[in-house]
Structures are given as C-alpha cells and as structure tokens.
Amino acid sequence: MPRMIISVDGVVIGQVALAKERTTLGRRAYNDIVIDNLAVSGEHAVLHMSGGEVEIEDLNSTNGTYVNALAIQKQALKDNDVVEVGGCRIHFRARSNLAVSASSVRTASAEFLSGNMPLSSAPTESGALVELGVPVLRVLSGANEGQDVALQKVVTTIGKPGVAVAVVTRRRTGYVAAGVEGRVMLNGQQLGAEAVALQEHDVLELGGATRMQFVRI
C-alpha cells in the first residue's frame, strides 16, 4: 500500500497510508490530510490512486504544489518523490507494510498533522526532543491578556489574517518564529519570513496590539 511520510523542518510527524482512490490535502478540517499552516490552501491538492499508481493534482492553490522542487499541476508520483506544500515536505513511498483501513486514514492524518503527539516522540539527532517545562506563548496584552497559548503543534499559527500573522515551529533543537503577514516584531525588531530561534522570555508583538512572551511553565 503506498504511503506518505510527512515532515516539517526535518522532523517526521506522521505517515499516512493511501487506502482510497481519492485523498484530499489542505488546511481545512474536512480534508483527509490536514496541514494547519496559512501557506497551505483550504483545498490544496488531491491524490488519485488507480491500480497501484498515484497521481497528485494541484487544486489551483495559492502557493502551489511542488514535486522534487518543481511546480506541478498534475503529475504521477514515483517511489521516493518529495512533495512540498507550504512548509511541509511529504515523501512518497510506493510500497508500505503499514496496515490501516480506509476509514482510519482521515483520523490518523488529522492526529499527526495537528501536532497531537507527545513531544518526546519528535526525533532529534540524539534521540527524543527533551522539553524542560511546557512551552507556551503567554499573552501580555491584547484581547486575551493573561492567557497561555500552548505550543502543542509542530507548527502553531498566531495572529489575525489581514492584520498580522506569525508562525512558531518546533524543530529538533527548539522553537523558531517567523513572520507571515503584517507587522510582526520580536523583541522590538521586525520579524520577517526567515525563521529566528526563540529564547525563553522573548516577546512577540503582532500588529502593535498583541504582545506574547515565550516561556516554559
């Protein structure tokens, strides 16, 4: 059975067996494979399977679908091809010993891609990612002042589309932040699309109204 091995920033976060003729991929919750990232369209791409062959088709997504670093509209996948959507890399394996039923594909993919996995199971160069306390973004000012945003997902999107949006990503060595849209500041400095490592007590500011501090509790 073909499968897709899903990773973000080099960290494998799950694998999904392709047990259906049509498997959808996108940001919205009704997709078979859900990727919670603003760089991914609501309905981004679809995988067609017929006679053991798999073809991927871009659904006119905003940021495109790439196979082996080349933008595609529709393309048959070969073993070891790498599909890229947003900041997510998906390795295609033509054969798999992974046994799951068609009804379990959606559940499995949603669980892996929403980041609902123990932090200790995220691999690193030396083994599991060791967490010293639970990492959160503590809201210092704004509508949700005093609340904590738990960084449970591999990629956590914060902010308000159309105003200011940032993403915080869990990597092997820690957490990084990057600006996606609008005015995003880190410790008073403009934060762009290039990811910057977060240190404890760093402060993110979104649109000049919301301030959040990276802490471990």
C-alpha positions as CSV (number, residue, x, y, z in Angstrom):
1,M,0.0,0.0,0.0
2,P,1.5,3.4,-0.9
3,R,2.1,5.9,1.9
4,M,3.1,9.5,2.5
5,I,5.7,10.3,5.2
6,I,5.1,13.8,6.4
7,S,7.8,16.1,7.9
8,V,8.2,19.7,9.0
9,D,11.7,21.1,9.3
10,G,13.2,17.7,9.1
11,V,11.0,16.3,11.9
12,V,8.8,13.4,10.8
13,I,5.4,14.0,12.3
14,G,3.5,11.1,10.7
15,Q,2.8,8.7,7.9
16,V,-0.5,8.1,6.1
17,A,-1.3,5.0,4.0
18,L,-3.2,5.8,0.8
19,A,-6.1,3.5,1.1
20,K,-8.6,5.4,-1.0
21,E,-9.0,6.3,-4.7
22,R,-9.1,10.0,-3.8
23,T,-7.3,11.6,-0.9
24,T,-7.5,15.3,-0.3
25,L,-4.9,17.5,1.2
26,G,-5.3,21.0,2.6
27,R,-5.7,23.4,5.6
28,R,-9.5,22.9,6.2
29,A,-10.6,20.2,8.7
30,Y,-12.6,18.2,6.2
31,N,-9.5,17.2,4.2
32,D,-8.1,13.6,4.5
33,I,-4.7,15.1,5.2
34,V,-5.0,18.3,7.2
35,I,-2.0,20.7,7.4
36,D,-2.6,23.6,9.7
37,N,-0.5,26.3,8.0
38,L,-1.6,29.5,6.4
39,A,0.8,28.8,3.5
40,V,-1.4,25.8,2.6
41,S,-4.7,26.5,0.8
42,G,-8.0,25.3,2.3
43,E,-8.2,22.7,-0.5
44,H,-4.7,22.5,-1.7
45,A,-4.2,19.2,-3.6
46,V,-5.6,15.8,-4.3
47,L,-4.0,12.4,-4.6
48,H,-5.6,10.0,-7.1
49,M,-4.8,6.3,-6.8
50,S,-5.6,3.7,-9.5
51,G,-4.2,0.3,-10.0
52,G,-1.4,1.0,-7.5
53,E,-0.4,4.2,-9.4
54,V,-0.6,7.5,-7.5
55,E,-1.0,10.9,-9.2
56,I,-1.0,14.3,-7.4
57,E,-3.0,17.2,-8.7
58,D,-2.8,20.8,-7.5
59,L,-6.3,22.4,-6.9
60,N,-5.3,25.9,-8.0
61,S,-3.7,26.5,-4.7
62,T,-2.3,30.0,-3.8
63,N,1.3,28.9,-3.2
64,G,1.5,25.9,-5.5
65,T,2.4,22.2,-5.2
66,Y,5.9,21.1,-5.8
67,V,7.4,17.6,-6.7
68,N,11.1,17.3,-6.3
69,A,11.3,21.2,-6.2
70,L,9.4,21.7,-9.4
71,A,6.0,23.3,-9.6
72,I,3.3,20.9,-11.0
73,Q,-0.3,21.0,-11.9
74,K,-0.7,17.2,-12.2
75,Q,1.9,14.5,-12.0
76,A,2.3,10.8,-11.4
77,L,4.4,10.0,-8.3
78,K,7.4,7.7,-8.3
79,D,8.9,6.0,-5.3
80,N,11.0,8.5,-3.1
81,D,9.5,11.6,-4.8
82,V,9.2,14.6,-2.4
83,V,6.0,16.7,-2.5
84,E,6.2,20.2,-0.9
85,V,3.2,22.2,0.2
86,G,3.7,25.3,2.3
87,G,6.5,24.4,4.8
88,C,5.6,20.7,4.8
89,R,7.6,18.0,2.9
90,I,5.9,14.7,2.1
91,H,8.0,11.8,1.0
92,F,6.1,9.3,-1.2
93,R,6.7,5.6,-0.8
94,A,5.2,3.4,-3.4
95,R,5.1,0.3,-1.2
96,S,4.4,0.1,2.5
97,N,3.9,-2.5,5.2
98,L,1.7,0.0,7.1
99,A,-1.7,-1.7,7.5
100,V,-4.6,0.7,8.0
101,S,-8.2,0.7,6.8
102,A,-9.6,3.4,4.5
103,S,-11.7,4.7,7.4
104,S,-8.7,5.3,9.6
105,V,-6.7,7.4,7.1
106,R,-8.5,10.7,8.0
107,T,-8.2,10.1,11.7
108,A,-4.5,9.2,11.5
109,S,-3.6,12.1,9.3
110,A,-5.6,14.6,11.4
111,E,-3.9,13.4,14.6
112,F,-0.3,13.6,13.2
113,L,-0.7,16.9,11.4
114,S,-2.4,18.8,14.2
115,G,0.6,18.0,16.3
116,N,-1.2,15.9,18.9
117,M,1.8,13.7,19.5
118,P,4.0,13.5,22.7
119,L,6.8,16.0,22.4
120,S,9.2,13.2,23.4
121,S,8.4,11.3,20.3
122,A,9.7,14.0,18.0
123,P,13.1,12.7,16.9
124,T,16.3,14.7,17.1
125,E,20.0,14.0,16.2
126,S,20.5,12.5,19.7
127,G,17.1,10.9,20.1
128,A,13.9,12.4,21.5
129,L,13.3,16.1,21.9
130,V,13.7,16.8,25.6
131,E,11.4,19.5,27.0
132,L,12.3,21.4,30.1
133,G,8.8,22.6,31.1
134,V,5.8,23.1,28.8
135,P,6.4,25.8,26.2
136,V,3.7,28.4,25.8
137,L,3.1,31.9,24.5
138,R,1.8,34.0,27.4
139,V,-0.4,36.9,26.2
140,L,0.9,40.0,27.9
141,S,-1.5,42.5,26.2
142,G,-4.5,42.3,23.8
143,A,-7.9,40.7,23.8
144,N,-6.7,37.5,25.5
145,E,-4.4,39.1,28.1
146,G,-3.3,36.7,30.8
147,Q,-4.0,33.5,28.8
148,D,-1.4,31.0,27.6
149,V,-1.2,29.5,24.1
150,A,0.2,26.0,24.4
151,L,2.7,25.2,21.6
152,Q,1.4,21.6,21.1
153,K,1.6,21.5,17.3
154,V,4.6,21.2,15.2
155,V,3.5,24.5,13.5
156,T,1.4,27.0,15.5
157,T,-0.1,29.9,13.7
158,I,-0.9,33.1,15.7
159,G,-2.4,36.4,14.9
160,K,-5.3,37.7,12.8
161,P,-5.3,37.3,9.0
162,G,-5.3,40.7,7.3
163,V,-3.6,42.4,10.3
164,A,-0.6,40.4,11.5
165,V,0.2,36.7,11.4
166,A,3.2,34.7,12.7
167,V,4.1,31.0,12.9
168,V,6.0,29.3,15.7
169,T,7.6,25.9,14.6
170,R,9.0,23.2,16.7
171,R,12.4,22.0,15.4
172,R,14.8,19.4,16.6
173,T,16.8,21.9,18.6
174,G,14.0,24.1,19.9
175,Y,11.4,26.6,18.7
176,V,11.6,29.2,15.9
177,A,9.3,32.0,14.9
178,A,8.8,33.7,11.5
179,G,6.5,36.5,10.2
180,V,3.9,35.6,7.7
181,E,1.8,38.8,7.3
182,G,1.7,42.3,8.6
183,R,3.8,43.9,11.3
184,V,5.4,41.2,13.5
185,M,8.1,42.1,15.9
186,L,10.4,40.0,18.0
187,N,12.0,41.8,21.0
188,G,11.3,45.1,19.2
189,Q,12.9,44.1,15.9
190,Q,10.9,43.4,12.7
191,L,10.5,39.7,12.1
192,G,10.5,38.5,8.5
193,A,9.9,35.2,6.7
194,E,13.3,33.8,7.8
195,A,12.9,31.8,11.0
196,V,14.6,33.0,14.1
197,A,15.3,30.8,17.2
198,L,13.2,31.7,20.2
199,Q,14.8,32.1,23.6
200,E,12.9,32.0,26.9
201,H,11.2,35.3,27.7
202,D,11.4,36.5,24.1
203,V,8.4,38.8,23.2
204,L,6.4,38.6,20.0
205,E,4.3,41.7,19.0
206,L,1.6,41.4,16.5
207,G,0.2,44.4,14.7
208,G,1.2,46.7,17.6
209,A,-1.8,45.5,19.7
210,T,-1.0,42.0,21.0
211,R,2.2,41.0,22.9
212,M,3.1,37.4,23.7
213,Q,6.0,36.1,25.7
214,F,7.7,32.7,25.0
215,V,8.0,30.9,28.4
216,R,8.1,27.4,29.8
217,I,5.8,26.6,32.7
